[in-house]
Amino acid sequence: MKQDSTRNSAYTVDCEDYVHVVKFNPFESGDACSLIAYGGNNYVVVGTCRFQEEDAEVEGMQYKTLRTFHHGIRVDAIAWSPETRLDALPPRIRFCTAASDRKLRLYTSDLQDKNEFKTFDGHSDYINDLVFAPKEGQEVASVSDDHTCRVWDLEGNEKAHFVLRSPGMSVCWHPEEPFKLMVAEKNGTIRFYDLVTQQAILSLECEQKPLMSADWCLKNNLKIGAVAGSDWLIWDVTRSSYPQDKRPIHVDRARLFRWSRVNENLFATTGYPGKTNTQLLVHHLGHPQPILTGTAAVGSGLTWHRTLPLCAVGGDHKIFFWVSEM
């Protein structure tokens, strides 16, 4: 494994606008291709990707746009529903967005005539993150600068409402823990809520601020990762409420943290967009230095492929893809 190799992205996809957010579908959709969605200033594009790392007949990468959804306002976050199926007849695409007008929008499409969206109103400030219930997909959770985490049904009714002590930055729902929600706050606290009793049951502390992003490891539900200040931090929830491991990584502030979906020791972080580019770092817990360093022109968003050690970042009229070792 090459240590700290700075390199250009392995693949790029050209987009017609600035890409604010990009998200691989984390769920099995019944098709060999991977679904990816990205959001610009007033639209969401849903497409499929196939990579040579998973299919020897593909040269490099194949990308195809399935549909462009008019959104009318800047897209800030995207969450995929587990109900999305490409092998259904007709196919079903379902995702939810958060926008700069403080509303959530739930889109449902059969990629033909049926294209619907519902608007969820309730947050009084900027929405930072959202996620679908991972099993049935019948609820959506969102966190906001208004110091709340809210859980909605698919009609836009509020099912639960948690008051936070600072802006909510990340919300995660683990498929092995369907009755728990993880909420990360800007003040450096990460709390787990029991959705049955609607009570907080566990909290973790960064001891530093601002916490900008946190993630719950898919491959090991006892592992939590986050970025706060210029550091990444890792917890084992059975051991302590304080991080077991932390390291300064980005010269300026760190912006996003995402675990790989295929390896519990692999994760990626991004720095704040600079004047010209954004740094992407891929880390492996067994290595003292990042195993991959990439840069994207004013990048935003960060997402991992469902089955490959491959991540993507959005940018100026492009999506950049990097492949790392396991």
Sequence and secondary structure as in RCSB ss.txt:
>XXXX:A:sequence
MKQDSTRNSAYTVDCEDYVHVVKFNPFESGDACSLIAYGGNNYVVVGTCRFQEEDAEVEGMQYKTLRTFHHGIRV
DAIAWSPETRLDALPPRIRFCTAASDRKLRLYTSDLQDKNEFKTFDGHSDYINDLVFAPKEGQEVASVSDDHTCR
VWDLEGNEKAHFVLRSPGMSVCWHPEEPFKLMVAEKNGTIRFYDLVTQQAILSLECEQKPLMSADWCLKNNLKIG
AVAGSDWLIWDVTRSSYPQDKRPIHVDRARLFRWSRVNENLFATTGYPGKTNTQLLVHHLGHPQPILTGTAAVGS
GLTWHRTLPLCAVGGDHKIFFWVSEM
>XXXX:A:secstr
  TTEE   SEEEE SS   EEEE  S  SSSSEEEEEE SSEEEEEEEEETTT TTS SEEEEEEEEEE SS E
EEEEE TT BSSSSS BEEEEEEETTS EEEEEE SSS EEEEEE   SS EEEEEE TTT  EEEEEETTSEEE
EEETTS EEEEEE SS EEEEE  TT TTEEEEEETTSEEEEEETTTTEEEEEEE SSS EEEEEE SS TTEEE
EEETTEEEEEETTT SS SEEEE  SS EEEEEE SS TTEEEEEE   SSEEEEEEEETT SS SEEEEEET E
EEEE SSSSEEEEEETTEEEEEE   
